[in-house]
């Protein structure tokens, strides 16, 4: 059985979600600076001459879209229900945790630097490091390149992370920001929070080539968390233990000093899903399926697919379990509190290996 279908079955309130999906009578949209409701089929959605926008394809699919899947009505219904439930999960979590999730009533343009804009296809993608963001940035370069690129995998990984190669929402004026948040399809991809955290640790602290992270963060972590550290360790910062990394993250001084680095920052702090309504929440666990659905909605699915390849170094759930074996229950509990909203908002269960107090 497909993982996406299992998720549909696992989440609650299915009947209500089906009704909401079929009728399309209400979709909660959070504008920049405010919350308001609108008709998802309104004329403001369609800005491209002679074509339908991704928002229209998402909320009101054409007969051609229905014919792309088989059996069309069943699979499209499952997909629609799945993504409606994911949207509602975010909305419900924001509402239930409003004291925490909406401490700030407004956002500033600087909060929007992770939202990549594609004018041609009316898309906004909030990238989350360690959730296939390199390949999605490659795709966005193909989509916005106007013929410059055709194969995303021909774009070097380091080039995909050059900020000048993609335009982000913070580069627009506030009226332009509001218009795009209202009219473009907004999406992001998420991952099990602790698996993403271990992936970030392995990439940034166990690879010898990441000297910039060792110098900026490794030396600081060792100085604060390691007793009797050697002068070499304090100078290089290239042998941070996972236990020390966790202690650094839960240290109140760390959070007062500066925001987390984007590689281990929470998704709700990077993408602000309690302030910005995301039309589609993709998951790392169903990455290829969800990614190709986005491309289909954008009208490019017939010739552009999400890159598929098996990454041998990928962080797995089993690997994550091993990393947490030496973390005390007290520190596990404190770390879970840091990432709790991400667990709740994106419907990830408390890991079975955790020993929460």
Secondary structure, DSSP 8 states (H G I E B T S, - for coil): --HHHHHHHHSS-HHHHHHHHHH---EEEEETTEEEEE-TT-TTS--STTS--HHHHHHS--HHHHHTSTTHHHHHHHHHHHHHHHHHHHHHHHHHTHHHHTSSSS--GGGGTTEEEETTTTEEEE--TTSSHHHHHHHHHHHHTTTS-S-GGGS-HHHHT-GGGS-BGGGS-HHHHHHHHHHSEEEEEE--HHHHHHHHHHHHHS-TT-HHHIIIIIHHHHHHH-TT--HHHHHH-----HHHHHHHHH-HHHHHHS---TTTS-HHHHH-TTTS--SEEEEGGGHHHHHHHHHHHTT-TTT--------TT---HHHHHHHGGGS-HHHHHHHHHHHHHHHHHTT----TT----
